[in-house]
């Protein structure tokens, strides 16, 4: 479908899905387009270098990626990933920012959160147990019913999805807040830690 314009591509995804269900046949659809894979699949198989990284229902894979590869591949924009280092008081972000709560186990070396699972605030208020990152807005990408804030935070670049038109503008200093239950943890091998 890659040679079709965006509107026709969306219509064709619906037509293919309806045709497959009407015929009642098992179909294998191979694509590099993760949106096509997510919308067409009943069972999604994510492969990396010829090996299966994860198999399951599309939303299950989106919500609980088994590896850093899956977390960064599935989702547009992809999951924000932040490196962790150890300290005597527990894990901290690679730039020295304390995360304020313990990671599950001691093997977590990467912390992730989806762009839509974070909020922004211009003050210090945050829920207890939430990840709070001071951030500087670098760019604002309005895409209609939502906007993407591209920010520098914790020595990394992150993206936060906000509804509607963003009031933030490049150069603004704000805080990105993600609830603890929305965080994802990965070990040194890049595998999920629960």
C-alpha positions as CSV (number, residue, x, y, z in Angstrom):
1,X,0.0,0.0,0.0
2,X,3.0,2.3,0.2
3,X,2.5,3.8,-3.3
4,X,-1.0,5.0,-2.4
5,X,-1.8,8.4,-1.0
6,X,-2.5,8.6,2.7
7,X,-6.4,8.8,2.3
8,X,-6.5,5.8,-0.1
9,X,-4.1,3.8,2.0
10,X,-6.4,4.2,5.0
11,X,-9.4,3.1,2.9
12,X,-7.6,0.1,1.5
13,X,-6.6,-1.1,5.0
14,X,-10.3,-1.1,5.9
15,X,-11.2,-2.9,2.6
16,X,-8.5,-5.6,3.1
17,X,-9.7,-6.2,6.7
18,X,-13.4,-6.4,5.6
19,X,-12.5,-8.7,2.7
20,X,-10.5,-11.0,4.9
21,X,-13.3,-11.3,7.5
22,X,-16.0,-11.8,4.8
23,X,-14.0,-14.6,3.2
24,X,-13.2,-16.1,6.5
25,X,-9.7,-17.1,5.5
26,X,-6.4,-17.0,7.4
27,X,-4.2,-14.4,5.8
28,X,-0.5,-13.5,6.2
29,X,0.3,-9.9,5.6
30,X,3.9,-8.8,5.6
31,X,4.7,-5.1,6.0
32,X,7.3,-2.7,7.4
33,X,4.6,-0.2,8.1
34,X,3.7,-0.7,11.7
35,X,0.3,1.2,11.3
36,X,-0.8,-1.3,8.7
37,X,0.4,-4.2,10.9
38,X,-1.5,-2.8,14.0
39,X,-4.7,-2.1,12.1
40,X,-4.9,-5.3,10.0
41,X,-3.6,-8.0,12.4
42,X,-5.5,-10.2,14.8
43,X,-2.2,-11.7,15.8
44,X,0.9,-9.6,15.3
45,X,4.4,-11.0,14.9
46,X,7.2,-8.5,15.4
47,X,10.5,-9.6,13.8
48,X,14.0,-8.2,14.2
49,X,16.9,-9.5,12.0
50,X,14.9,-12.6,11.1
51,X,14.0,-13.5,14.7
52,X,10.7,-13.2,16.4
53,X,10.8,-10.5,19.1
54,X,7.2,-10.8,20.2
55,X,3.9,-12.4,19.2
56,X,0.4,-11.4,20.4
57,X,-2.6,-9.2,19.9
58,X,-1.6,-5.8,18.5
59,X,-2.8,-3.8,21.6
60,X,-1.2,-6.2,24.0
61,X,2.2,-5.7,22.2
62,X,1.7,-2.0,22.2
63,X,0.9,-1.9,25.9
64,X,3.5,-4.4,27.1
65,X,6.4,-4.5,24.6
66,X,8.7,-7.4,25.4
67,X,11.9,-5.6,24.4
68,X,13.4,-2.2,23.6
69,X,13.2,-3.0,19.9
70,X,9.5,-3.6,20.1
71,X,8.9,-0.5,22.3
72,X,10.8,1.7,19.8
73,X,9.3,0.1,16.7
74,X,5.6,-0.1,17.6
75,X,3.9,3.3,18.1
76,X,4.0,6.6,16.3
77,X,5.8,8.4,17.7
78,X,7.7,5.6,19.4
79,X,8.2,5.1,23.1
80,X,10.5,7.5,24.9
81,X,13.5,5.5,26.3
82,X,15.8,6.9,29.0
83,X,19.0,5.3,30.2
84,X,19.5,4.5,33.9
85,X,22.6,4.2,36.0
86,X,22.9,2.8,39.5
87,X,23.7,4.7,42.7
88,X,23.7,3.8,46.4
89,X,20.2,5.3,46.7
90,X,18.8,3.4,43.7
91,X,18.6,3.9,39.9
92,X,19.0,7.4,38.5
93,X,18.7,8.7,35.0
94,X,22.0,8.8,33.0
95,X,22.2,12.6,33.4
96,X,22.0,12.3,37.2
97,X,18.3,13.1,37.6
98,X,16.8,11.1,40.5
99,X,13.7,9.2,39.5
100,X,12.2,9.3,43.0
101,X,11.1,5.7,43.3
102,X,12.6,2.2,42.9
103,X,12.7,0.3,39.6
104,X,11.4,-3.2,39.7
105,X,14.4,-5.3,40.6
106,X,18.0,-4.1,40.2
107,X,18.4,-5.2,36.6
108,X,16.5,-2.3,34.9
109,X,18.8,-0.1,32.9
110,X,16.3,1.6,30.6
111,X,13.1,3.3,31.5
112,X,10.4,4.0,28.9
113,X,7.0,5.8,28.6
114,X,4.7,6.4,25.7
115,X,4.3,10.0,24.5
116,X,0.5,9.9,25.3
117,X,1.2,8.5,28.8
118,X,2.8,11.8,30.0
119,X,1.4,15.2,30.9
120,X,3.1,18.5,31.0
121,X,3.0,21.1,33.7
122,X,4.6,24.5,34.2
123,X,4.8,24.1,38.0
124,X,6.3,21.6,40.4
125,X,3.0,19.9,41.3
126,X,3.0,16.2,40.5
127,X,1.4,13.0,41.9
128,X,3.5,11.1,44.4
129,X,5.3,8.3,42.8
130,X,5.3,9.8,39.3
131,X,8.3,10.3,37.1
132,X,8.9,14.1,36.9
133,X,11.4,15.3,34.3
134,X,12.4,19.0,33.9
135,X,12.3,19.5,30.1
136,X,13.0,22.2,27.5
137,X,10.7,22.4,24.5
138,X,12.7,22.3,21.3
139,X,9.9,22.0,18.8
140,X,6.1,21.9,18.6
141,X,4.4,19.7,16.0
142,X,0.7,20.5,15.6
143,X,-1.0,17.6,13.8
144,X,-4.7,18.5,14.1
145,X,-6.6,17.2,17.2
146,X,-3.3,16.9,19.1
147,X,0.3,18.2,19.2
148,X,3.6,16.6,19.7
149,X,6.1,18.5,22.0
150,X,9.7,17.6,21.2
151,X,11.7,18.2,24.3
152,X,15.2,17.8,25.7
153,X,15.0,16.0,29.1
154,X,17.4,13.9,31.2
155,X,20.1,14.1,28.5
156,X,17.7,12.7,25.9
157,X,15.2,13.8,23.4
158,X,11.6,12.9,24.3
159,X,8.2,13.4,22.7
160,X,5.0,14.2,24.6
161,X,1.6,14.0,22.9
162,X,-0.9,16.7,24.2
163,X,-4.5,17.1,23.1
164,X,-5.5,20.1,21.0
165,X,-3.2,22.9,20.3
166,X,-0.2,23.1,22.5
167,X,0.2,26.3,24.6
168,X,3.9,25.5,24.9
169,X,6.4,27.0,22.5
170,X,10.1,26.3,21.7
171,X,12.3,27.5,24.5
172,X,9.7,27.0,27.3
173,X,10.8,25.2,30.4
174,X,8.3,22.7,31.8
175,X,7.9,19.4,33.6
176,X,7.0,16.1,32.0
177,X,5.1,13.9,34.4
178,X,4.4,10.2,33.8
179,X,2.5,8.0,36.3
180,X,4.5,5.1,37.7
181,X,2.0,2.5,36.4
182,X,2.6,3.8,32.9
183,X,6.3,3.2,33.0
184,X,8.1,0.4,31.2
185,X,11.4,-1.1,32.4
186,X,14.0,-3.0,30.4
187,X,17.2,-4.8,31.4
188,X,20.7,-4.7,29.9
189,X,19.8,-7.2,27.2
190,X,16.9,-5.0,26.2
191,X,14.2,-7.3,27.6
192,X,11.2,-6.2,29.6
193,X,11.5,-6.3,33.4
194,X,8.2,-6.6,35.3
